[in-house]
Amino acid sequence: MLDMCQVLVYLVTLSLSVSRCDPGWEGELCERCVRSPGCVHGTCHQPWQCICQTDWAGRFCDKDIHACTHQQPCQNGGSCFDTGEGEHWCSCPDGFYGKNCELRAGPCTKSRSPCKNGGTCLDRDGFADTLTCRCLAGFVGPRCEEDVDDCLMRPCANGATCRDGVNRFSCICPQGFEGRFCTVNWDDCTSGPCQNGGRCYDRVADFDCVCLKGYSGKTCSLPVPQWRKERPALSRRDPGITIPQPDHATRQGLAALPAASPTQPVREQERLLKVEVKELLSEPSSALAHSQIVGLSVFGALTALLVSVTVVVMLLEWSVSNLPYTQLKALPFPFSLCLCLLAGQES
């Protein structure tokens, strides 16, 4: 129990000591300065300092002053020299180059980058006998000197025309299409081609108009003609029609016209005849047909007969209910029998 109390007192004291230190200081008594972030081989006298230790240099004390001795960075027989500030340089033998003489002056170096159009020269860091070129997309050839025809793969759709460029292509779209590859169908209804309230429906490089009643045509611009129902031709036998006969003056005028001959045809003015026709249209008769009249007559007769029989039966029933039995016996046999039967049904 005592040990636990001591631990709690220590933790409280430590938290109080940490919380009361100024920024840049740490420790139980705030006696240690905080080094600069990233400092590797350094110390500090004031907060945020990085004072390099022996054999180390640089802003973060991460560079070895004696790199040539400790690391021997120069390759392929190169000679190393320290600068005293954490840097070094290498003296490379013939045929080698680079910061650490790691590169050999191979075919790429001797040819001074022979690859064209942004190609990369490869010679295994100079150790290959021949060079090769890694070409960018769109170029081929030993030195990437040939431009690939980008239209060979036919990238343009819907019958568009492809034009090859330097490592690129362009599509000339036909009417009704757009986009890089001419795959987007242009909305032909955007311009509002349908007139007179017609509804437009887009198609591939075309459109259709659904016209309102009374209009037709591709864009609903043509009014539909209103045709009148023609009357039947008139004849002399049609009832209610009077064809006037030419009067006396007209007959005389016709007689005065010269007769036409094969050598002397009648002139146009002499062949004109004005005829007036007056129509007297009568309304169609509303009389019933003969068969309909006969049917109605039969139906009326049957109805009257049925009503008469019903009245007679009702009278007989009333009589039976009011006459005494002695009077019923006095009636003739058929009537008395019928009345008795009716009386029996009522009872």
C-alpha positions as CSV (number, residue, x, y, z in Angstrom):
1,M,0.0,0.0,0.0
2,L,2.9,2.3,0.8
3,D,4.6,1.6,-2.5
4,M,1.4,2.5,-4.4
5,C,1.2,5.8,-2.6
6,Q,4.8,6.6,-3.5
7,V,4.1,5.8,-7.1
8,L,1.1,8.1,-7.2
9,V,3.1,10.9,-5.5
10,Y,5.9,10.5,-8.1
11,L,3.5,10.6,-11.0
12,V,1.8,13.8,-9.7
13,T,5.2,15.4,-9.1
14,L,6.3,14.5,-12.6
15,S,3.1,15.8,-14.2
16,L,3.4,19.0,-12.3
17,S,7.1,19.4,-13.4
18,V,6.2,18.7,-17.0
19,S,3.3,21.0,-17.1
20,R,5.2,23.9,-15.6
21,C,8.2,23.8,-18.1
22,D,8.5,26.6,-20.6
23,P,8.3,25.7,-24.3
24,G,11.6,24.3,-25.5
25,W,12.6,22.8,-22.2
26,E,12.0,19.4,-20.6
27,G,13.1,17.2,-17.7
28,E,12.1,16.9,-14.1
29,L,13.5,20.2,-13.3
30,C,13.2,21.6,-16.8
31,E,17.0,21.5,-17.2
32,R,17.2,20.0,-20.7
33,C,16.7,21.9,-23.9
34,V,14.7,20.5,-26.8
35,R,16.7,19.9,-30.0
36,S,15.6,21.0,-33.4
37,P,13.3,18.5,-35.1
38,G,15.3,16.2,-37.4
39,C,18.5,16.7,-35.6
40,V,20.5,13.3,-35.8
41,H,24.0,13.7,-34.4
42,G,23.7,17.0,-32.5
43,T,23.0,18.6,-29.2
44,C,21.7,22.0,-28.0
45,H,22.4,24.7,-25.5
46,Q,19.2,26.6,-26.2
47,P,15.9,25.2,-27.4
48,W,15.6,24.2,-31.0
49,Q,19.3,24.1,-31.7
50,C,21.3,21.3,-33.5
51,I,25.0,21.5,-32.7
52,C,26.8,18.8,-34.6
53,Q,29.1,16.3,-32.8
54,T,32.6,15.4,-34.0
55,D,32.8,14.0,-37.6
56,W,29.3,15.2,-38.4
57,A,28.1,18.2,-40.4
58,G,25.1,19.5,-42.1
59,R,21.9,21.2,-41.0
60,F,20.7,18.1,-39.2
61,C,24.1,16.8,-38.4
62,D,23.5,13.8,-40.7
63,K,26.5,14.1,-43.0
64,D,29.8,12.2,-42.3
65,I,32.8,14.5,-42.6
66,H,35.1,11.5,-43.3
67,A,32.8,9.8,-45.8
68,C,35.7,8.8,-48.0
69,T,37.3,6.9,-45.0
70,H,34.1,5.5,-43.5
71,Q,31.9,4.9,-46.5
72,Q,34.3,4.7,-49.6
73,P,31.5,5.9,-52.0
74,C,33.6,6.2,-55.2
75,Q,33.2,3.2,-57.5
76,N,35.1,1.6,-60.4
77,G,38.5,2.7,-59.1
78,G,37.5,6.4,-58.5
79,S,39.5,8.5,-56.0
80,C,37.5,10.1,-53.1
81,F,38.1,13.6,-51.7
82,D,36.4,15.0,-48.6
83,T,35.3,18.7,-48.7
84,G,35.3,19.0,-44.8
85,E,31.6,20.0,-44.8
86,G,30.1,16.6,-45.0
87,E,30.5,16.4,-48.8
88,H,32.8,14.5,-51.1
89,W,33.7,14.3,-54.7
90,C,35.1,11.5,-56.9
91,S,37.8,11.6,-59.6
92,C,36.6,9.0,-62.1
93,P,38.9,7.0,-64.4
94,D,38.5,7.1,-68.2
95,G,35.2,5.7,-69.4
96,F,33.3,6.3,-66.1
97,Y,31.4,9.3,-64.8
98,G,28.8,10.2,-62.2
99,K,28.9,11.5,-58.6
100,N,30.4,8.2,-57.4
101,C,31.8,7.0,-60.8
102,E,28.9,4.6,-61.0
103,L,28.1,5.3,-64.7
104,R,30.2,4.1,-67.6
105,A,30.5,6.2,-70.7
106,G,28.8,3.7,-73.0
107,P,27.1,4.0,-76.4
108,C,24.4,6.4,-75.1
109,T,27.0,8.8,-73.7
110,K,29.2,8.6,-76.7
111,S,26.3,9.1,-79.1
112,R,24.9,12.0,-77.1
113,S,21.4,10.8,-76.6
114,P,20.6,9.5,-80.1
115,C,17.0,8.6,-79.3
116,K,14.4,11.0,-80.9
117,N,11.0,12.3,-79.8
118,G,11.7,11.9,-76.1
119,G,12.9,8.3,-76.2
120,T,15.1,7.0,-73.4
121,C,18.6,5.6,-74.3
122,L,19.4,2.3,-72.6
123,D,22.9,0.7,-72.5
124,R,23.0,-1.0,-69.1
125,D,24.6,2.0,-67.5
126,G,27.3,2.0,-70.2
127,F,28.3,-1.6,-69.9
128,A,26.4,-2.7,-73.0
129,D,28.1,-2.9,-76.3
130,T,25.1,-1.4,-78.2
131,L,22.3,0.9,-77.2
132,T,18.5,0.6,-77.4
133,C,15.8,3.3,-77.3
134,R,12.7,3.1,-75.3
135,C,10.2,5.1,-77.3
136,L,7.2,7.0,-76.0
137,A,3.7,6.0,-77.1
138,G,3.1,6.9,-80.7
139,F,6.7,6.4,-82.0
140,V,8.6,3.4,-83.3
141,G,11.8,2.7,-85.0
142,P,15.4,2.0,-83.8
143,R,15.8,5.7,-82.7
144,C,12.0,6.4,-82.2
145,E,12.1,8.5,-85.4
146,E,8.9,7.1,-86.9
147,D,5.5,8.5,-85.9
148,V,2.8,5.8,-85.5
149,D,-0.4,6.3,-87.5
150,D,-2.8,6.7,-84.6
151,C,-5.7,6.2,-87.0
152,L,-4.8,2.6,-87.8
153,M,-6.9,1.4,-84.9
154,R,-9.9,3.4,-86.2
155,P,-10.7,5.2,-83.0
156,C,-13.4,7.4,-84.6
157,A,-16.9,6.1,-84.5
158,N,-20.1,6.6,-86.5
159,G,-18.3,7.1,-89.8
160,A,-16.2,10.0,-88.6
161,T,-13.0,11.0,-90.4
162,C,-9.7,10.4,-88.5
163,R,-6.8,12.8,-88.9
164,D,-3.4,11.6,-87.6
165,G,-1.1,14.0,-85.7
166,V,2.2,13.8,-83.8
167,N,1.4,11.2,-81.1
168,R,-2.2,12.2,-81.4
169,F,-5.3,12.1,-83.6
170,S,-8.5,14.0,-84.1
171,C,-11.9,13.0,-85.3
172,I,-14.1,15.1,-87.7
173,C,-17.6,14.1,-86.7
174,P,-20.5,13.8,-89.2
175,Q,-23.6,15.8,-88.6
176,G,-25.5,14.7,-85.5
177,F,-22.5,13.5,-83.5
178,E,-19.9,15.1,-81.2
179,G,-17.2,14.2,-78.7
180,R,-13.6,13.1,-78.9
181,F,-14.5,9.9,-80.7
182,C,-17.8,11.1,-82.2
183,T,-19.8,8.8,-79.9
184,V,-22.1,11.3,-78.4
185,N,-25.4,11.7,-80.3
186,W,-26.2,15.4,-80.7
187,D,-29.7,16.3,-79.5
188,D,-31.4,17.4,-82.7
189,C,-34.4,18.7,-80.7
190,T,-32.3,21.4,-79.0
191,S,-33.1,24.0,-81.7
192,G,-36.8,23.3,-81.4
193,P,-37.6,22.3,-85.0
194,C,-41.2,21.2,-84.4
195,Q,-43.7,24.0,-85.0
196,N,-47.3,24.6,-84.0
197,G,-47.0,22.8,-80.6
198,G,-45.5,19.6,-82.1
199,R,-43.5,17.3,-79.8
200,C,-39.9,16.5,-80.8
201,Y,-38.2,13.1,-80.4
202,D,-34.5,12.9,-81.0
203,R,-33.0,10.2,-83.2
204,V,-29.6,9.3,-84.5
205,A,-28.7,12.4,-86.7
206,D,-32.4,13.1,-87.1
207,F,-35.6,13.9,-85.3
208,D,-39.3,13.1,-85.5
209,C,-42.2,15.5,-84.8
210,V,-45.5,14.3,-83.4
211,C,-47.9,17.0,-84.6
212,L,-51.1,18.2,-83.1
213,K,-54.4,17.7,-84.8
214,G,-54.6,19.9,-87.9
215,Y,-50.9,20.0,-88.8
216,S,-48.5,17.7,-90.7
217,G,-45.1,17.6,-92.3
218,K,-41.6,17.0,-91.1
219,T,-41.7,20.0,-88.7
220,C,-45.5,20.2,-88.3
221,S,-45.5,23.4,-90.4
222,L,-48.2,22.3,-93.0
223,P,-51.9,22.7,-92.1
224,V,-54.0,19.7,-93.0
225,P,-56.7,20.7,-95.6
226,Q,-60.3,20.3,-94.4
227,W,-62.0,18.3,-97.2
228,R,-65.8,18.7,-97.6
229,K,-67.9,15.7,-98.2
230,E,-69.0,15.8,-101.9
231,R,-72.7,15.5,-102.8
232,P,-73.6,12.7,-105.2
233,A,-74.0,13.6,-108.9
234,L,-77.5,14.8,-109.8
235,S,-79.6,13.0,-112.3
236,R,-83.0,13.4,-113.8
237,R,-84.4,10.6,-111.7
238,D,-83.4,12.0,-108.3
239,P,-86.5,13.2,-106.4
240,G,-86.7,16.7,-105.3
241,I,-84.3,18.0,-108.0
242,T,-85.5,20.3,-110.7
243,I,-83.4,20.8,-113.8
244,P,-84.7,23.9,-115.6
245,Q,-85.2,23.7,-119.3
246,P,-83.9,26.5,-121.6
247,D,-86.5,29.1,-122.2
248,H,-87.6,30.5,-125.6
249,A,-84.9,33.1,-125.8
250,T,-82.2,30.6,-124.9
251,R,-83.4,28.3,-127.6
252,Q,-83.4,31.1,-130.1
253,G,-79.8,32.0,-129.1
254,L,-78.7,28.4,-129.6
255,A,-80.4,28.3,-133.0
256,A,-78.6,31.5,-134.0
257,L,-75.1,30.0,-133.4
258,P,-73.4,29.0,-136.6
259,A,-72.8,25.3,-137.0
260,A,-69.2,24.1,-136.8
261,S,-67.6,22.6,-139.9
262,P,-64.3,20.7,-140.4
263,T,-62.8,23.7,-142.2
264,Q,-64.3,26.4,-140.0
265,P,-64.3,25.5,-136.2
266,V,-66.5,27.4,-133.9
267,R,-64.7,30.2,-132.0
268,E,-64.3,30.0,-128.2
269,Q,-66.7,32.9,-127.6
270,E,-69.4,31.3,-129.8
271,R,-69.3,28.0,-127.8
272,L,-70.0,29.6,-124.4
273,L,-73.3,28.5,-123.0
274,K,-74.6,29.6,-119.6
275,V,-76.7,27.0,-117.8
276,E,-78.3,27.6,-114.5
277,V,-79.2,24.6,-112.3
278,K,-81.4,24.9,-109.3
279,E,-81.4,22.2,-106.6
280,L,-84.4,21.6,-104.5
281,L,-83.3,19.2,-101.8
282,S,-86.1,17.7,-99.7
283,E,-85.6,16.2,-96.3
284,P,-85.7,12.4,-96.2
285,S,-89.1,11.1,-95.2
286,S,-89.4,10.0,-91.7
287,A,-92.2,7.5,-92.4
288,L,-91.7,4.0,-91.0
289,A,-91.1,1.1,-93.3
290,H,-94.0,-1.4,-94.1
291,S,-92.5,-4.2,-92.1
292,Q,-92.1,-2.0,-89.1
293,I,-95.8,-0.9,-89.3
294,V,-96.9,-4.5,-89.5
295,G,-94.8,-5.5,-86.5
296,L,-96.2,-2.6,-84.4
297,S,-99.8,-3.6,-85.3
298,V,-99.4,-7.2,-84.3
299,F,-97.8,-6.2,-81.0
300,G,-100.6,-3.8,-80.3
301,A,-103.3,-6.4,-81.0
302,L,-101.6,-9.0,-78.7
303,T,-101.3,-6.4,-76.0
304,A,-105.0,-5.5,-76.2
305,L,-106.0,-9.2,-76.2
306,L,-103.9,-9.9,-73.1
307,V,-105.4,-6.9,-71.3
308,S,-108.9,-8.1,-72.1
309,V,-108.3,-11.6,-70.9
310,T,-106.9,-10.2,-67.6
311,V,-110.0,-8.0,-67.1
312,V,-112.3,-10.9,-67.7
313,V,-110.5,-13.2,-65.3
314,M,-110.6,-10.5,-62.6
315,L,-114.3,-10.0,-63.1
316,L,-115.0,-13.7,-62.8
317,E,-113.0,-13.9,-59.6
318,W,-115.0,-11.0,-58.2
319,S,-118.3,-12.6,-59.2
320,V,-117.4,-16.0,-57.6
321,S,-116.5,-14.3,-54.4
322,N,-119.9,-12.4,-54.2
323,L,-122.5,-15.0,-55.6
324,P,-124.0,-17.6,-53.3
325,Y,-123.7,-21.3,-54.0
326,T,-127.4,-21.7,-55.0
327,Q,-127.0,-19.1,-57.8
328,L,-123.9,-20.8,-59.0
329,K,-125.8,-24.0,-59.5
330,A,-128.4,-22.2,-61.6
331,L,-125.8,-21.1,-64.1
332,P,-125.1,-23.3,-67.2
333,F,-122.7,-26.1,-66.8
334,P,-119.5,-24.6,-68.3
335,F,-119.8,-21.3,-66.5
336,S,-120.6,-23.0,-63.2
337,L,-117.7,-25.4,-63.5
338,C,-115.2,-22.5,-64.3
339,L,-116.6,-20.5,-61.4
340,C,-116.3,-23.4,-59.0
341,L,-112.7,-24.0,-60.1
342,L,-111.9,-20.3,-59.5
343,A,-113.6,-20.5,-56.1
344,G,-111.6,-23.6,-55.2
345,Q,-108.3,-21.8,-56.1
346,E,-109.2,-18.9,-53.9
347,S,-110.1,-21.1,-51.0
